[in-house]
Amino acid sequence: MLVAVPLVMMLAAAPAADPVGAGRKAYSQCLSAQIQPALDKKLALGDFQSALKAKCGDKEAAFRAAIVADDKTSGMSEQEAQSDANDQVSEYMDKITSEYEDYLSPA
């Protein structure tokens, strides 16, 4: 019992999770999880991109919101924060699309 009390106190004092990091992780995992099912279905690139939006749209929205909120607390304007969020989401979409294209290309 004496060991449990300090453990509980340490857990209670643990810092809050990083919303941007958690959003980034959830979004990237969702995107990556869509590759194999799309390959199995032999989806064209455009259909793959549509499937990403449909399957990972909620994770993308959460990631965007976390970026914007964090940027605004750092002093960015709404427009700058939205632009940063757009850039970061685009990077993930470009990366996963490029990976999918590589899988589609004959070896």
C-alpha positions in Angstrom: 0.0 0.0 0.0 2.8 2.4 0.8 4.3 1.9 -2.7 1.0 2.7 -4.3 0.6 6.1 -2.7 3.8 7.6 -4.3 2.9 6.0 -7.6 -0.6 7.5 -7.6 0.9 10.9 -6.6 3.4 10.7 -9.5 0.7 9.9 -12.0 -1.5 12.7 -10.8 1.4 15.1 -11.2 2.3 13.9 -14.7 2.3 16.6 -17.3 -0.7 16.8 -19.6 -0.4 15.0 -23.0 0.8 17.1 -25.9 -2.3 17.6 -28.1 -0.2 18.3 -31.2 2.0 15.2 -30.7 -1.0 13.0 -30.0 -2.9 14.4 -33.0 0.1 13.9 -35.2 0.6 10.3 -34.1 -3.1 9.4 -34.5 -3.3 11.0 -37.9 -0.1 9.4 -39.3 -1.1 6.0 -38.0 -4.5 6.3 -39.6 -3.0 7.3 -42.9 -0.5 4.5 -42.8 -3.2 1.9 -41.9 -5.0 2.7 -45.2 -2.2 1.6 -47.5 -2.6 -2.1 -47.4 -6.4 -2.2 -47.7 -6.1 0.2 -50.7 -3.5 -2.0 -52.3 -5.6 -5.1 -51.7 -8.5 -3.3 -53.5 -6.1 -2.1 -56.2 -7.4 1.5 -55.8 -6.3 4.1 -58.2 -4.3 7.0 -56.7 -7.3 9.4 -56.8 -9.5 6.8 -55.1 -6.8 6.2 -52.5 -6.7 9.9 -51.7 -10.5 10.0 -51.4 -10.4 7.0 -49.1 -7.8 8.8 -46.9 -10.1 11.8 -46.5 -13.1 9.5 -45.7 -11.3 7.2 -43.2 -9.0 9.8 -41.5 -10.9 13.0 -41.8 -11.7 13.1 -38.1 -8.1 12.5 -37.1 -7.0 15.3 -39.6 -9.5 17.7 -38.1 -8.3 17.0 -34.6 -4.6 17.4 -35.7 -5.5 20.7 -37.4 -7.3 22.0 -34.4 -4.4 21.1 -32.1 -1.9 22.8 -34.4 -4.0 26.0 -34.6 -4.6 26.1 -30.9 -0.9 25.6 -30.1 0.2 28.2 -32.7 -2.2 30.8 -31.4 -1.0 30.3 -27.8 2.5 31.0 -29.3 1.3 34.3 -30.6 0.5 33.4 -34.2 -2.5 35.0 -35.9 -5.5 32.8 -36.9 -4.4 33.1 -40.6 -0.8 32.1 -39.8 -1.9 29.2 -37.6 -4.3 27.9 -40.3 -1.5 28.2 -42.9 0.8 26.2 -40.6 -1.9 23.5 -40.1 -2.5 23.3 -43.9 1.3 22.9 -44.5 1.7 20.2 -41.9 -1.4 18.2 -43.1 -0.2 18.6 -46.7 3.2 17.2 -45.8 1.6 14.0 -44.4 -0.7 13.7 -47.3 2.1 14.1 -49.8 4.3 11.6 -48.0 1.6 8.9 -47.8 0.5 9.5 -51.4 4.1 9.2 -52.5 4.5 5.9 -50.6 1.3 4.6 -52.2 2.6 5.6 -55.7 5.8 3.7 -55.0 3.8 0.6 -54.1 1.8 0.9 -57.3 4.8 1.2 -59.5 6.0 -2.0 -61.0 9.4 -3.1 -59.7 
